[in-house]
Amino acid sequence: MSAVRPAAPSRRTVRDIQARKGGEPVVCLTAYTTPSARLLDPHVDLLLVGDSLGMVLYGMPTTLGVTLDMMIAHGQAVMRGSDRALVVVDMPFGSVQESPALAFRNAARVLAETGAAAVKIEGGREMAETVAFLVARGVPVMGHVGLRPQMVHAMGGFRAQGRDDAGAQALMDDARAIAEAGAFSMVVEGTVVDVAERVTEAVPVPTIGIGASVACDGQILVAEDMLGLFQDFTPRFVKKYADLAGATDAAVAAYAADVRARRFPGPEHTFKGAK
């Protein structure tokens, strides 16, 4: 008699995330690889395959050099390592800006080749038509307003948004436009607290804060930042929950010392031949 396999956990859906508006905060982290997805998946509601992978994994100065093929490859890896969280894949710079039709072709390819449930698009009012075009054709879209890394040069660097009345109003208009276009949720990044709170109150979909406000409907961080894998710079909005960089340094130093002293490999790490 064959053993009965336990039922796989049900994966979060776009509707599950939408239903969390004003309720229990949505827990989100970035993931780029199969091993990281396996570790994060049991604890989060949403895994974002962010184009931040260009900076985190590839050492790029910005996200602008990330390609669609890179996003698809990492999206596939994260899907292999997760079975519970909703997986969303970033649309990289240049893949959606030219036209709604091109955006649909690229987004459809991402969903088809990765198996992810949704894509994320940076932009406000200027991207609302594209968001609406995708949603009408069956592509769930997460928006992204406030600080937009793909617009880093036009924005004059990584600066908090909404500091003056004009900036706050523009951000509010962007958020409303993206929500009205049909986005099921939106990231609100690098936004002063009171404006992030106003955005959260104004839009009917969940807001996911990063460098925004605790009043947002959820929070996201780059997992490597939260885990303390970087020592040179920690953004103001990051809370380190571990010091894996320090632990890794200590472990590698101990390994190097054991190799040099011929303490490793020991007998328990080797194989004996036939006598």
C-alpha positions in Angstrom: 0.0 0.0 0.0 1.5 3.3 -1.0 2.2 5.9 1.6 -0.2 8.9 1.7 1.7 12.1 1.0 0.7 15.2 3.1 -1.1 17.8 1.1 1.0 20.6 -0.1 0.2 24.0 1.5 -1.9 26.3 -0.6 -0.1 29.2 -2.2 -1.2 32.7 -1.4 -3.2 34.3 -4.2 -3.6 37.9 -5.5 -7.0 37.9 -3.9 -5.6 36.8 -0.5 -3.3 39.8 -0.6 -6.1 42.2 -1.7 -8.2 41.0 1.2 -5.6 42.1 3.7 -6.3 45.8 3.2 -6.7 47.4 6.6 -6.2 44.0 8.3 -3.3 41.8 9.4 -0.1 43.3 7.8 1.2 41.6 4.7 4.7 40.2 5.4 7.0 40.5 2.3 10.7 39.9 1.6 12.8 39.8 -1.6 14.1 36.4 -2.8 16.4 35.7 -5.7 17.5 32.1 -5.4 16.0 28.7 -4.6 17.8 28.2 -1.2 16.8 31.7 0.0 13.2 31.1 -1.1 13.1 27.8 0.8 14.2 29.6 4.0 11.9 32.5 3.6 8.7 30.9 2.2 7.3 29.5 5.5 7.3 32.9 7.2 6.1 35.4 4.5 3.0 36.1 2.5 4.7 37.4 -0.5 8.1 36.9 -2.1 9.3 39.6 -4.5 11.9 38.7 -7.1 13.1 42.3 -7.2 15.3 43.9 -9.8 17.4 44.8 -6.7 19.1 41.6 -7.5 21.3 43.6 -9.9 22.8 45.4 -7.0 22.6 42.6 -4.3 23.8 39.7 -6.4 25.7 41.2 -9.3 27.3 44.2 -7.8 25.7 46.7 -10.2 25.6 50.4 -9.0 21.9 50.6 -9.9 19.1 48.4 -11.1 19.2 49.7 -14.6 21.4 47.0 -16.0 19.1 44.2 -15.1 17.6 42.3 -18.1 14.3 40.5 -18.6 16.2 37.2 -19.0 17.8 37.7 -15.6 14.5 38.3 -14.0 13.0 35.2 -15.6 15.9 33.0 -14.5 15.7 34.2 -10.9 11.9 34.0 -10.9 12.2 30.4 -11.9 14.6 29.7 -9.1 12.3 31.3 -6.5 9.3 29.4 -7.7 11.3 26.1 -7.3 12.1 27.0 -3.7 8.6 28.1 -2.6 5.1 26.6 -2.3 3.3 28.9 0.1 4.1 32.6 -0.7 2.7 34.6 -3.6 5.6 35.2 -5.9 5.8 38.5 -7.8 8.5 39.3 -10.4 9.8 42.8 -11.1 9.6 44.1 -14.6 13.1 45.6 -15.3 13.8 49.0 -16.8 13.0 49.2 -20.5 10.7 46.2 -20.5 7.4 48.1 -20.1 8.0 51.7 -20.8 7.9 51.7 -24.6 4.3 50.7 -25.1 1.5 48.8 -23.3 1.7 46.1 -26.1 5.4 45.5 -25.5 4.7 45.5 -21.7 2.1 42.8 -22.2 4.4 40.6 -24.3 7.1 40.9 -21.8 4.9 40.4 -18.7 3.2 37.4 -20.3 6.5 35.9 -21.0 7.5 36.4 -17.3 4.4 34.7 -16.0 4.5 31.8 -18.6 8.2 31.0 -18.1 8.4 31.4 -14.3 4.9 30.4 -13.0 4.8 33.4 -10.8 1.4 35.0 -10.1 2.1 38.6 -10.8 4.5 41.3 -12.0 5.6 44.5 -10.4 5.8 47.8 -12.4 7.5 51.0 -11.1 5.7 54.2 -12.0 2.8 56.5 -11.4 0.4 58.3 -13.7 2.7 57.8 -16.7 2.3 54.0 -16.3 -1.4 53.9 -15.4 -2.4 53.1 -19.0 0.0 50.3 -19.2 -1.1 48.8 -15.9 -4.7 48.9 -17.0 -3.8 47.3 -20.3 -2.1 44.4 -18.6 -4.8 43.9 -15.9 -7.5 43.8 -18.6 -5.6 41.0 -20.3 -5.2 38.8 -17.2 -1.8 40.0 -15.9 -2.0 40.9 -12.2 0.1 43.9 -11.4 1.7 45.2 -8.2 2.4 48.9 -8.5 5.4 50.8 -7.1 5.3 54.5 -6.2 7.4 57.0 -4.2 11.1 56.4 -4.6 11.6 54.5 -7.8 15.1 53.0 -8.2 14.6 52.7 -12.0 14.2 56.5 -12.1 17.2 57.1 -9.8 18.9 59.5 -12.3 15.8 61.5 -13.1 15.0 61.7 -9.3 18.4 63.0 -8.5 19.5 60.0 -6.4 18.0 57.8 -3.7 16.1 60.5 -1.8 13.0 60.4 0.3 9.9 61.4 -1.6 7.0 63.7 -0.5 9.0 66.2 1.5 7.2 69.2 0.1 3.6 69.9 -0.8 4.1 69.5 -4.6 6.0 66.3 -4.1 3.4 64.9 -1.7 0.5 65.8 -4.1 2.3 64.2 -7.1 2.9 61.0 -5.1 -0.8 60.9 -4.0 -1.9 61.4 -7.6 0.5 58.6 -8.7 -0.9 56.2 -6.1 -4.5 56.9 -7.0 -3.8 56.5 -10.7 -2.2 53.1 -10.2 -4.9 51.9 -7.9 -7.6 53.0 -10.4 -5.8 51.3 -13.2 -6.3 48.0 -11.4 -3.1 47.2 -9.5 -3.9 44.7 -6.7 -1.4 46.3 -4.3 1.5 48.7 -4.4 4.9 49.2 -2.9 5.4 52.6 -1.3 9.1 53.2 -1.1 11.2 56.0 0.5 8.3 58.1 1.4 7.9 60.4 4.4 5.7 59.0 7.0 2.7 61.4 6.8 2.4 61.0 3.0 2.7 57.2 3.2 -0.1 57.2 5.7 -2.2 59.5 3.5 -1.6 57.2 0.5 -2.6 54.1 2.5 -5.8 55.8 3.6 -6.6 57.1 0.0 -6.2 53.9 -2.0 -8.4 50.8 -1.8 -5.6 48.3 -2.3 -2.9 47.2 0.2 0.2 49.4 0.4 3.5 47.6 1.1 6.0 50.0 2.8 9.7 50.1 2.5 11.2 53.2 4.1 7.6 54.5 4.5 5.2 54.1 7.4 4.2 51.4 9.9 0.7 52.4 8.9 1.1 50.7 5.5 -0.8 47.5 5.0 2.4 45.5 4.9 6.2 45.8 4.9 9.0 44.6 2.6 12.8 44.6 2.9 15.6 43.2 0.9 16.3 39.9 2.7 20.0 40.3 2.6 19.7 43.7 4.3 17.5 42.4 7.0 19.8 39.4 7.6 22.9 41.7 7.9 24.8 40.2 5.0 26.3 43.6 4.1 28.7 45.5 6.4 29.6 48.6 4.3 26.2 50.3 4.3 22.8 49.9 6.0 19.9 52.0 4.7 18.1 54.1 7.4 14.9 52.1 6.9 16.5 48.7 7.5 16.4 46.9 10.8 19.0 44.1 11.0 17.6 41.0 12.5 20.9 39.1 12.3 24.6 39.6 11.6 25.2 37.0 9.0 28.1 38.9 7.5 29.9 38.7 10.8 29.0 35.1 11.3 30.2 34.2 7.8 33.5 36.0 8.3 34.1 34.1 11.5 33.1 30.8 10.0 35.4 31.3 6.9 38.3 32.4 9.2 37.9 29.2 11.2 37.8 27.1 8.1 40.9 28.7 6.7 42.7 28.2 10.0 41.8 24.5 10.1 42.9 24.0 6.5 46.2 25.7 7.1 46.8 23.7 10.3 45.7 20.4 8.6 42.9 20.0 11.1 40.4 19.7 8.2 39.4 17.3 6.8 39.4 15.0 9.8 38.9 11.2 9.7 35.1 11.7 10.0 35.2 13.8 6.7 37.0 11.2 4.6 36.3 7.8 3.0 38.2 4.6 3.7 39.0 2.2 0.9 38.7 -1.6 1.1 41.3 -3.3 3.2 
